[in-house]
Amino acid sequence: MNTHTTDWPAYLLDRAPAMIAYVGTDGCFRYASPAFLAWMNVTSDGITGQRAEDRLPAPMNGAIADGIRAVLTGEPMVGDLGIAHAIPGRYAQATFSPDRDESGQLLGVSIVLADISGRRALETRMRESERRFALAFRYASIGVALVLPDGRWLQVNEALCSMLGYTEDELLASAFQAVTHPDDLAADLALVRMVLAGEHPSYTMEKRYVHRDGHTVHGMLSVSLVRDEHGEPLYFISQVQDISERKAFEDALFRERELAEVTLKSIGDAVITTDPDMIVTSLNPIAEAMTGWTSHEAVGRPMDEIFQLRETLSGLPIPNPLIAAVQKNAIVGLTTDATLIHRNGFESPIEDSAAPIHDHTGNVVGGVVVFHDVSETRALALKMAHLAHHDTLTGLPNRALLQSRMEFAATVASRRNQRAALLFVDIDHFKQINDTMGHAAGDALLQEVARRIRAAVRSDDTVSRLGGDEFVVLLPLIDGPSDASLVAEKVLAACSQAVSVDASALTISFSIGISVYPDDAPDAESLLRNADTAMYEAKMQGRNGYRFFNPSMNERNTARVRIEVELRKALARGELSLHYQPKVDVDLGSIVGAEALLRWQVNGEDVYTPEQFIPVAEDCGLIVPIGEWALREACRQAEIWTRRYRPLSVSVNVSALQFQHTRFFESLSGIIADSGIHPTLLELELTERTVMEGGDHIAALLHRIKSLGVLLSLDDFGTGYCSLSYLKHFPIDTLKIDRAFVRDVAVDNDSAAIVSAIIAMGRGMNKQVLAEGVESNEQARFLSHAGCPLMQGFLFGKGVSAKEFEARIAAVDTGDLRVTGT
């Protein structure tokens, strides 16, 4: 090609990448560069002289025509064009310029296109990024804010507003310093200055904010600085996570740990903890004292080195119970005869248990053993165990121990094909002696009788006091009934001589019933029952003698049947009545209540004593209606006293059969409602056996009764099961110390120690303690000084009728029952 003859402008236009076109005033193309046609996806054939709408793609021809018309009317135009129909995502910027001659006459329009597809794509991505950021910023689950270097809020999201309790406009009108807790502001500003100075790119801190309503919000703050292209600070990006709940949990955990540590240091039990490998991790102060190891010395050592156990009797090592507790993942109790060996060698009997320690997922991560010294407790328990099996007045075995020995004797006699015998011994006319000379004289007589009977029998024979004036002699091995006769005659002879009581010589006699095993009875219970029947026969035959049991002796059973028949009539005739024995507060010097005592009398004389007819009533089921009547009558009488004099509580003995009756609670509720008595003026007296043998049903019933407001007391406390743990579980209000303990408190150190322990225990458990059977000023003074002002007994009055009791109330209200002396 000859470049010298080439039309350079046309040459360059045809080959340039620029997209150029020219349209005349008639709207027809005069020129279009190849690049323009290619971008428009239009062929070059015959475009010159053609109108834009005839040759350009439909989506584009309108935009080109608008631009041309704007220029032809005198308005140059620049705008973006899109051809997404041909090539998706392709955009161009079009410039429409007028072409005029020298006189200003419009000749046509120049069109220049610039491909801006890449720029548009970038802008689209930027807008999408900004949109995503805006959404993430606004709806983030944690607080997010843009903060100017001086602390003013530039932008805040909804989470931050909700966290601090302010609206967006309220925050934007303030600075972060305004909502920062004063105690954290200095530390926060110091970190801000370090970031602004370039010492750190960002910082994180736990920080407290002040909520709009005034409470503190704990937050985890993360801050980073955004700078411009010159390194100048633009704004901070702050992220705040609300950790108030976590902080509250941490504070609660800290308080619990502090409480646990204080508790472990202050409780009376020793505590040792280990890891799963039985390495000691802690000892509390009591454990340090009992083992001889300080916590600093013991931590990190094997448990067996610190906690060494031996059997009390044999001295043999006892395996560490904590090993079994961790292996079995269960609580393991220590053996009852465990002895802890102190680091210096001395020994301490201990009791308690070992248990595994779990993490939050339930995995065993260690163990804990809790123990305490039971030296005093064991000594007291042995004493209580002796008292539980022996009569406190005479020291003889009681019914429980006798029962055990009878069963053993029957077993041995059966194996050896031999015999055993039982003598039921009853003092003739003892009640008359007791009533005439008083209980003190009666007790002295019983003690002397016990001594004489014991001296009259063999060393391997058992002499037992069942109660009252009833004694039993067990002969574990005899050749025949004649041996039993010989012993009975010795007993009679031993007491044939007068007994000196209170300077009086009393002549006494016995009625003795004898039964032989296995001739008369196949078991211990029947043996005792038959001996009792034979004793009754001896009384019927004139007393002061003995009789052997034989099957024809039905008098005892006949008597019980007679009592039952007459008792049913007595209930219908209203022959039963209540007598009331005062309960006094010697500190106040006044009567504070009364115990209702059931009596069966006609014309003021006993038809039968309670000891005679109450067992019959229990056997035949009459105890339930009788007990209900007694409750109703006692409540009626207490309500009358309240109206006439002043509120006085009344206590009623409830038998086990009555208490366990299915309708007892409903009956009690009805009686309270009908009588109008305030429930707190009624007290139910229950025996330990009634409470202990009832199971869950009795426990639930006790709580239902307490919900009414009725008070509960344990009668003859300490003579039953001697178990103290149930006092924690049953809602007992009052412990009544049995007269057997009270009798010798002024003269016997053991009795005094036991009574003092019961009083201290009761007061420590916030329970009332009442002593019954108080008959002397010496007893009363001891009890008062020991902290037991509530008393009941002959010293303050025996049981009397309601009318006589009212006179007693009137007299005492003007007098004084305080115990004086030292």
BALUMBA-212340 format. One line per 5 residues: for each residue x, y, z of C-alpha. Coordinates in steps of 0.001 Angstrom, whole numbers, plus 500000, padded with zeros to 6 digits. Layout:
BEGIN
X/Y/Z  ...
This chain:
BEGIN
500000/500000/500000  501231/503448/499140  501112/505360/502366  501831/508622/500641  498537/508498/498852
496542/507088/501785  493637/509113/503300  495114/509084/506782  492016/510259/508719  489822/507592/507183
492578/505058/507608  492940/505768/511289  489203/505938/511980  488662/502567/510400  491415/500974/512463
491094/502795/515768  489457/500939/518754  487337/503996/519441  483604/503551/518888  482561/506562/516792
479517/507341/514688  478078/510402/512922  474409/511070/512284  473068/513871/510111  470240/516182/510995
467913/513871/509168  468712/511135/511715  470606/508958/509195  474078/507588/509731  476824/509280/507806
479566/507239/509383  480099/504409/511874  483484/503046/512819  484070/499311/512680  484503/499247/516500
481100/500984/516936  479401/498496/514632  481092/495536/516324  480062/496729/519793  476515/497190/518535
476674/493797/516845  475669/495416/513530  477129/494578/510081  478707/497445/508078  476764/496735/504902
474663/499759/503874  474489/501446/507262  475336/504797/505716  472118/506641/505059  470104/504335/507344
468251/505510/510456  469344/504308/513853  466019/502636/514626  466248/500682/511404  469694/499224/512016
470453/499235/515716  469193/496556/518130  465816/497416/519580  466975/497984/523161  469635/500451/521918
467981/502358/519145  465693/504211/521544  468591/505415/523673  470583/506501/520575  467526/508240/519111
466902/510106/522416  470487/511354/522440  470352/512466/518819  467051/514320/519379  468453/516027/522468
471450/517333/520521  469313/518397/517535  467172/520432/519928  470288/522065/521386  470992/519896/524473
474247/517870/524379  473899/514609/526237  476158/512161/527984  474732/508907/529324  475256/505180/529919
473940/502667/527476  473479/498958/528004  473254/496091/525542  472547/493330/528076  470251/491736/525491
473206/490999/523244  476073/490546/525666  474961/490270/529367  476779/492667/531592  478046/494967/528787
477721/498718/529319  478981/501832/527440  479037/505552/528103  477754/507595/525109  478649/511204/524373
476420/513071/521884  478036/516287/520457  476570/518735/517866  478529/519402/514653  478123/522965/513314
479522/524902/510375  481272/528225/510615  477981/530040/510771  476773/527871/513612  474390/525909/511471
473843/522408/512882  475168/519812/510444  474847/516623/512480  475622/514768/515692  478873/513016/516667
478482/509928/518798  481397/508536/520857  480996/505362/522924  483311/504232/525743  483013/500621/527031
482423/500840/530823  481400/497220/531403  484329/496547/533735  483662/499683/535731  479987/498835/536049
480829/495308/537206  483189/496725/539815  480579/499227/540964  478004/496452/541206  480337/494359/543321
481080/497350/545524  477408/498090/546014  476724/494440/546857  479631/494438/549297  478349/497607/550909
474864/496126/551117  476166/492984/552783  478254/495025/555191  475287/497230/556032  473123/494181/556735
475841/492484/558760  476441/495717/560669  472784/496361/561428  471686/492822/562259  474841/491483/563924
474079/489514/567111  476701/491526/568993  476935/495289/569337  478875/496971/566495  479682/500670/566168
481838/503091/564190  483355/505617/566580  485153/508827/565733  488586/509372/567286  487120/511828/569810
484645/509182/571034  481480/510320/569288  479360/507574/567817  479381/507606/564027  477194/504588/563441
475606/502011/565789  473651/498823/565167  470452/497542/566759  472200/495047/569048  474250/497799/570705
471167/499988/571161  469284/497097/572749  472245/496217/574947  472533/499752/576354  468831/500665/576312
469175/503725/574030  467709/504532/570618  470038/504978/567660  469490/508751/567576  470228/509037/571317
473551/507251/570946  474584/509173/567819  474049/512395/569740  476556/511338/572425  479956/509662/572861
481065/506312/574246  482467/508053/577329  478914/508899/578425  477869/505250/578761  481155/503847/580086
481251/502861/583755  483324/505502/585616  485642/502854/587055  486544/501557/583554  486787/504872/581655
490452/505634/582427  491654/502196/581265  489569/502429/578083  490863/505923/577185  494457/504827/577819
494084/502006/575282  492441/504399/572800  495444/506731/573050  497859/503856/572470  496011/502797/569289
495838/506385/567980  499580/506708/568626  500222/503594/566565  501559/501585/569476  498931/498899/568899
496657/498244/565914  493756/497210/568176  492833/496262/571717  490414/494013/573641  489153/494509/577169
486337/493574/579524  484411/496742/580138  481353/497831/582069  478702/500057/580541  475918/501931/582313
472513/500972/580936  469979/503711/580436  467988/502421/583444  471105/502545/585603  472141/498895/585904
475578/497710/584856  476144/495849/581584  479322/493790/581294  480791/493692/577786  483757/492212/575962
485040/495109/573810  487197/494646/570686  488434/497843/568973  490442/498383/565760  491331/501662/563988
490681/502512/560316  493054/505069/558765  492943/506929/555434  495516/506657/552663  497709/509136/554481
497643/507207/557715  495348/509620/559487  492692/508122/561818  489230/507959/560318  487165/505950/562841
487258/503013/565190  485384/499782/564551  484083/498618/567951  482498/495248/568661  480804/494675/572024
479617/491257/573224  477239/491257/576208  478856/489016/578851  476617/490073/581757  475158/486586/582092
478599/485037/582088  479843/487531/584655  476800/486857/586834  477545/483142/586593  481215/483767/587428
480230/485931/590392  477783/483290/591593  480437/480610/591158  482919/482741/593071  480412/483265/595880
479663/479544/595953  483359/478754/596138  483817/481302/598911  480804/479864/600742  482089/476324/600261
485532/477302/601534  484131/479111/604555  481763/476206/605222  484531/473628/605002  486648/475669/607394
483857/476210/609886  481933/472920/609969  482608/470413/612703  483313/467552/610268  486684/466787/608735
486852/466856/604922  489555/465489/602612  489395/465628/598800  491469/463759/596223  491871/463439/592485
490861/460175/590710  494298/458689/591485  493746/459113/595244  496206/461990/595502  495146/464485/598181
494001/467860/596860  492735/469543/600041  492135/469209/603788  489962/471453/605911  491170/472564/609376
489309/469779/611209  490916/467176/608934  494309/468732/609614  493768/468419/613350  492481/464824/613195
495186/463515/610831  498123/465596/612067  498915/466722/608516  498715/470340/607421  497055/470992/604104
500360/472249/602676  502112/469023/603659  499325/466669/602620  498409/468043/599194  500069/465943/596516
500581/462907/598741  498723/459570/598403  495484/459376/600379  496565/456178/602176  499520/458025/603642
497302/460736/605149  494102/458816/605950  494966/455543/607706  492124/453433/609109  492171/450431/611441
489491/448178/612920  488862/449199/616517  489017/445686/617997  491410/443796/615724  493677/446662/614693
493677/445361/611123  493891/447912/608287  490600/448986/606713  490633/449685/602950  490177/453335/602105
486420/453684/601403  487133/456470/598919  488619/453939/596494  485343/451989/596410  483338/455223/596132
485285/456351/593059  485325/452902/591460  481601/452292/592026  480665/455932/591411  478510/455791/594542
478434/456986/598144  480119/454498/600496  479678/454586/604275  482582/453963/606625  482440/450923/608845
481006/451646/612277  484132/450403/614069  486674/452446/612117  489576/454110/613922  491713/456872/612387
495439/456749/613082  496860/460224/613751  500237/461153/612281  501646/460991/615811  500158/457565/616461
497142/458165/618670  493733/456893/617605  490290/458424/617116  487089/456455/616415  485353/458046/613426
482168/457732/611409  480772/459072/608160  481043/458481/604416  482986/458808/601152  481633/459928/597787
482849/460617/594235  483177/464156/592852  481744/464756/589365  482331/467399/586728  479462/469076/584855
479239/466143/582419  478947/463558/585192  482484/462173/584927  484260/461254/588163  487086/463743/588705
487946/462939/592298  486565/461971/595649  485704/463379/599065  485638/461733/602475  483775/463384/605343
484276/462123/608892  484080/463161/612520  485282/461983/615909  482657/459855/617630  484470/459140/620888
481869/460899/623034  479025/459762/620828  480075/456125/621124  480352/456380/624882  476895/457958/625059
475543/455413/622566  476842/452543/624709  475203/454081/627736  471974/454661/625821  472149/451124/624437
472451/449798/627961  469500/451904/629036  467564/450751/625996  467923/447150/627172  467800/447661/630909
465323/449081/633339  466609/452434/634587  465154/452012/638059  466449/448547/638915  469169/448001/636319
467555/444693/635324  467129/443630/631688  463959/445102/630181  461370/443474/627935  463465/443820/624769
466518/442095/626239  464335/439477/627917  462682/438673/624592  466070/438116/622990  467263/435866/625801
464002/433876/625829  464336/433172/622118  467955/432094/622574  467043/429870/625523  464245/428204/623537
466623/427529/620647  469279/425994/622910  466736/423897/624829  465298/422599/621570  468710/421561/620261
469655/419806/623517  466216/418281/624003  465973/420021/627376  463538/422380/629037  463448/426070/629945
461065/427840/632282  459678/431310/632813  458465/432762/636130  456133/435749/635918  456428/437538/639288
453973/440240/640377  453997/442091/643706  450696/441733/645458  448830/444982/646200  451663/447146/644929
449280/449832/643671  447966/450327/647183  451517/450736/648513  452342/453181/645731  449221/455257/646265
449576/455313/650049  453292/456006/650393  454045/457751/647092  456073/456911/644068  459417/457435/645785
458571/454720/648305  457254/452512/645528  460499/452916/643594  462579/452056/646643  460490/448942/647157
460930/447868/643540  464704/448299/643794  464874/446132/646923  462632/443473/645376  464836/443374/642297
467919/442874/644475  466304/440048/646460  465026/438194/643383  468437/438505/641742  470080/437040/644852
467622/434129/644960  468358/432752/641447  471349/431243/639721  473999/433398/638001  473006/432214/634509
469322/432952/635100  467873/436237/633833  465808/438515/636050  463887/441154/634104  461518/443962/635016
458767/444371/632437  457369/447515/634026  455423/448575/637076  455548/445774/639616  456000/442927/637104
459208/440880/637089  460144/437859/634995  462722/435172/635803  464082/433156/632867  465531/429741/633703
467350/428816/630476  468039/425156/631376  466066/422930/633795  465638/419207/634068  461947/419423/634878
459145/421506/636440  460439/420729/639906  463485/422915/639240  461177/425829/638449  459205/425149/641651
462391/425301/643664  463314/428699/642225  459783/430028/642817  459960/428994/646463  463341/430680/646847
461933/433896/645417  458970/433760/647767  461241/433090/650710  463617/435917/649767  460836/438437/650068
459095/436958/653062  461032/439219/655364  459785/442797/655746  461211/445487/653512  462233/448769/655121
460963/451792/653177  460944/455311/654660  461394/453967/658167  458440/451639/657606  458628/447854/657545
456539/446592/654665  455448/443006/654372  455048/441996/650776  454099/438885/648892  454290/437654/645314
451989/435973/642863  454066/433844/640504  453032/432148/637295  455230/429462/635723  455294/428101/632164
457695/425489/630850  459219/425214/627367  458340/423229/625324  455639/421601/627477  453446/424688/627754
454481/426808/624765  456279/426348/621425  457945/429783/621383  459142/432605/623609  456100/434844/623113
453661/432105/624054  455849/431157/626998  455586/434697/628417  451857/434916/627749  451185/431596/629474
453313/432534/632484  451269/435763/632748  448071/433749/632618  449361/431439/635359  450329/434456/637497
446814/435819/637188  445516/432424/638284  447807/432602/641345  446264/435969/642262  442802/434547/641842
443755/431688/644167  444675/433974/647057  448069/435449/646050  451408/434813/647804  452089/431660/645871
452849/430210/642486  450924/428260/639863  452033/426302/636815  450278/427023/633581  447870/424482/632178
445555/424747/629178  442493/424998/631390  443555/428405/632648  441278/430671/630748  440587/433145/633490
442947/435707/632042  441344/435541/628661  437926/435516/630277  438852/438685/632145  439921/440385/628923
436668/439365/627276  434768/440730/630288  436679/444028/630085  435904/444284/626378  432169/443725/626916
431985/446186/629786  434158/448684/627931  431691/448807/625032  428901/449528/627506  431021/452116/629327
431656/453966/626082  427907/454100/625405  427070/455109/628990  429628/457875/629139  431586/456281/631979
434914/457276/630426  436299/460627/631469  439433/462726/631148  441598/463879/634015  444098/466656/633481
447625/466835/634864  449205/470310/634782  452252/471206/632737  454134/474107/634279  456811/476580/633296
458837/477021/636468  460598/480109/635092  457247/481844/634593  455720/480259/637682  452487/479316/635956
450541/476451/634390  450985/476494/630619  449005/473432/629663  447635/470057/630661  447944/466433/629632
444609/464659/629197  444597/461278/630972  441920/458692/630210  440022/457262/633182  437235/454664/633570
435436/455512/636784  432016/455125/638370  431203/457322/641382  434803/458467/641483  436256/454964/641759
438328/453217/639079  436431/450377/637403  439621/449368/635614  442958/451176/635404  444210/452467/632032
446871/449759/632100  444077/447181/632235  441533/448453/629724  443629/450336/627132  445447/447175/625914
442023/445490/625614  440703/448472/623670  443668/448233/621294  443187/444485/620841  439466/444717/620020
439608/447914/617947  437761/450138/620449  440812/452351/620782  439839/454279/617620  436389/455485/618810
437713/455955/622358  440675/457947/621083  438415/460067/618886  436151/460749/621868  439156/461722/624014
440399/464130/621350  436998/465732/620980  436491/466055/624754  439983/467506/625331  439496/470096/622555
436075/471038/623941  437479/471502/627423  440486/473547/626212  438180/475878/624300  436098/476424/627454
439234/477251/629489  440325/479680/626790  437038/481563/627048  436808/481463/630844  440431/481945/631849
443245/482084/629302  444619/479973/626459  445964/476677/627785  447326/473938/625558  446073/470408/626041
448034/467315/625028  446388/464013/624165  448103/460624/623930  447392/458971/620584  447885/455219/620279
449619/453762/617251  446432/452005/616105  444436/455221/616264  447153/457295/614581  447559/454814/611745
443816/454672/611076  443017/455742/607513  440524/458425/608618  442603/459899/611435  443487/463171/609689
439934/463803/608555  438630/463029/612052  441198/465373/613632  440336/468196/611215  436640/467802/611945
437162/467818/615724  439208/471025/615556  436588/472710/613394  433666/471563/615544  435239/472546/618873
436443/475968/617731  439796/475444/619452  442797/477220/617992  444918/474386/616486  448082/475547/618268
446436/474773/621628  446228/471067/620748  449273/468786/621116  449364/465144/620065  451701/462890/622076
453153/460014/620073  455571/457273/621016  458874/456817/619198  457694/453415/617935  454579/454979/616367
456700/457524/614515  459464/455152/613459  457402/452162/612320  454952/454076/610138  457243/454623/607169
456581/457260/604543  452849/457238/605297  453424/458426/608868  455959/461036/607766  453459/462469/605287
450680/462394/607908  452855/464263/610409  453472/467035/607898  449740/467248/607083  448937/467561/610785
451574/470268/611172  449949/472148/608294  446833/472482/610483  448899/474160/613212  448638/471230/615659
451727/470599/617812  453487/467218/617989  455502/465731/620835  457466/462530/621382  456400/460824/624604
458912/458949/626811  461791/460195/624631  464977/458160/624845  463403/454868/625905  462470/453665/622445
464689/453402/619407  467267/455893/620666  467649/457038/617058  468185/460754/616676  468447/461133/612898
464692/461008/612350  464264/464235/614334  465653/466037/611281  462950/464634/609049  459840/464682/611240
458162/467948/612347  458334/467235/616068  457809/470261/618356  458428/468831/621837  460567/466076/623353
459216/464636/626612  462037/463277/628766  460904/459988/630262  460460/459768/634019  463023/456940/634059
465756/459469/633235  464345/462216/635462  464090/460010/638577  467808/460034/639428  469062/463286/637858
469796/464820/641253  471822/461852/642556  473180/459919/639548  475818/461428/637248  474929/459183/634331
471256/460101/634452  472179/463766/634812  474495/463586/631789  471853/461924/629625  469133/464394/630608
471482/467343/630019  472393/465936/626613  468748/465544/625631  467964/469102/626763  470945/470542/624891
470116/468562/621757  466474/469625/621856  467321/473283/622348  469951/473081/619604  467287/471789/617215
464839/474522/618293  462505/472059/619975  460684/472364/623267  461810/469927/625967  459448/468850/628790
460432/466638/631691  457768/464306/633068  457675/462453/636369  459093/465392/638369  458432/464578/642021
460989/466515/644029  462349/470037/644296  465852/468668/643721  464813/467219/640368  463038/470441/639421
466029/472607/640316  468381/470428/638283  466097/470525/635254  465610/474276/635498  469347/474928/635744
469943/472559/632799  467643/474697/630664  464374/472772/630880  461732/474948/632595  458775/472908/631270
457852/470150/633751  455090/467737/634686  454745/465427/637654  453396/464871/641139  455445/467822/642439
453051/470098/640557  449914/467990/640797  448448/464673/639736  445702/464189/637172  442376/465619/638343
438935/466206/636871  438262/469214/634673  436441/471002/637507  439287/470464/639948  441770/471555/637305
439848/474828/636834  440194/475508/640538  443888/474729/640193  444179/477286/637359  442507/479970/639434
444761/479235/642414  447989/479214/640411  447120/482394/638522  447281/484171/641875  450251/482194/643144
453714/481218/641951  455184/477907/640786  458775/479066/640461  461455/476699/641706  463786/478312/644214
467046/477287/645797  470387/476316/644350
